[in-house]
Amino acid sequence: MTSSPTQRAAQPRWPGAIAAAAGASAVILGALGAHGLQGQLSAQMLEVWHTAVRFQFWHALALAICALLRRSHAIDLAAILFTVGMLLLCGSLYALALDAPSAVGVLTPLGGLAFIVGWISLGVGFYHRSE
């Protein structure tokens, strides 16, 4: 069954826009880590940086999937949680790599929790989606 133009117009646009911005910035930040930060950060902090890039990139793709799926509460929740997870987990890892106070690390597991619940919500959305 195809969706009508009215149903397509009701789709939220923000998940796709944020997915694209997160994907593009993951490439930029990955290049920065590979080329601009070598010699500036310790090997351990570079690995923290690259971990943030990987999480950001994979969750940008997950957010793009949410943007392509038919809207539901579960899919909307997954999109929100993937966005929050990128901000908290990736943002805190980037900050820690750049020598932020260690207290910023409190945000990292909260971002991880947002990712986990986001994936569960995405699964629920897939399970309940109508054909």
N, C-alpha and C positions, 0 to 999 in steps of 0.2 A: 504494500500500500504506500503510495507516495503522499507526501504532505502537501497541503494546499499553500498558495502564496501567503494566506493569512497566518497559517501555522508557522511558516518559515520566518515571517516578520516578527513573530513573538519570541523567537530564539534570542537569548541574550548574546550580545556581541562582545562583552568584556572578556570572557574566557579565551576567545581566539586572539584578541588583541594582546592580552597579557602573555599568552603562550608564545606569540611571535616575539614580543619584547624580551621575554625571559630566555628564549632560545638564542636570539641575537646577542644579548648581553652575556650569555654563557660562553659563546664563541669568543667575544671580546675579552672577557675575564680569563678564559683559558689561555688565550694568546698573551695576555699581560703576565700571567703566571709563568708561562713557558719562556718568555723573552724579556719582559721588563723587570720581573721581580727576582730573577736568578742573581745571586750575589748580594741581593738586598735582604732576603729572608733565609733563615736556616733551612736545611733540608727537611726537617720535621714540619716547619711552618709552611713550606711550599707544598708538602703533602696534604696538610690541612686545607690549603687553598684549592688544590686540585680535587680534593674530596667534595668541597662545596660546589665546584664547577660541575662535577659528575652528577651530584644530586640535583642541581638546578636544571641541567640539561634533560635528564630523564623525567623530571616532573614537569618541565615545559612541554614535553611530548605527551605526558598524561593529561595535562590541561588542554592540549590541542584535541585529544580524543574526546574530552568532555564537551568541547566546543562543537564537535561534529555530531555528537549524539543528540537524539531527540530529548528535549527538556523534560526533566522530572525532578522531584525534590531530592532524590538520591544523587543524581548527576550534578545538580546545582550545589549540593553540599560538598561533593567531591571536589568540584572546581574551587570552591571557597577554601577548603582545607589544603589543597595543593598550593594555592597562592599563599596562604598563611604559613604553610610549611616552608616554602621557599624563602619567605621573608625571615622567619625565625631561625631555621636550621642553617640555611646557606648564609644569610646575613650575619649570624653570630660567628660562623666559621671564618668568613672573610674578615670580620672585625678582629677575631682572635689571632688570625694569621698576621694581621697588621699591628699587633701588639696592643690590642684593647685590654682593659682590665679583665682579669679572669672571671669576674662576676658575670660578664656577658655570656659565659658558657652555660649559665642557667637556662638560657633560651634554647640551646641546641636540642635537648631532649623534648622540649615542648614542640619544636618544629618536627622532630621525628614522630612524635605522637600524632600530630596533625597529618603527616604523610600516611601513617598506618591507618588511621580512621578514614582518610580520604580514599585509600585503596579499597577498604571494606565497603565504603559507600558506593564507589564505582562498581564493585562487584554486585552489590544489591541493585544498582541501576541496570546493569546488564541482565540480571536474573529476572527482573520485573518488566523489562521493556517489551512492548507489544510490537508485533511484526506488521 
